[in-house]
Structure formats: structure tokens, C-alpha cells
Amino acid sequence: VSYLLSWVVLLTLPQVTQLMNSRIGLYIRTHPFLGLAVLLFSAMSAVPVGIFLIFSLVTIIMTAVGFVFFECKCDHTRL
């Protein structure tokens, strides 16, 4: 009963009703398997994409920090 009540509360939210009344919402309502497949694909691809973005951000930061340190070190050795 609690499970059903939570779905009723979720479907009465204005953002959810606006989405479900749009063309995409009507299409998902008539093709639930495709909607579930897209939802699962999005959820499963979010983790690798997030890991890649974190890796690239850390790489850019470490490159910038290393460049600053090596440039400073080279300038001091020329004197």
C-alpha cells in the first residue's frame, strides 16, 4: 500500500505531470519497455562518463600545476 501511495504522490507533482502530458511522456506511456530501456541505459552509462570526466579534470589540473612548477624551476636555474 505504501508503494502504491508513493507512486500516486510522485505522479501528482507538477513537473512529472507536465512531462507525462508532453509528447515524450505520451510516447513513453504507450511504449513502456522502450522507456525502461532508455532509463537503464542512461543510468548505467552515467558511471563511466562520470569517471571519465573526473579523470580528465584531474589530468588537466595536474598538468597545469606541473607546468607552473616546472616553469618556475627552469626560470630559477637560468639565473
HELIX and SHEET records of a PDB file:
HELIX    1   1 SER A    2  LEU A   11  1                                  10    
HELIX    2   2 PRO A   14  MET A   20  1                                   7    
HELIX    3   3 ARG A   23  THR A   30  1                                   8    
HELIX    4   4 PRO A   32  ARG A   78  1                                  47    
END                                                                             
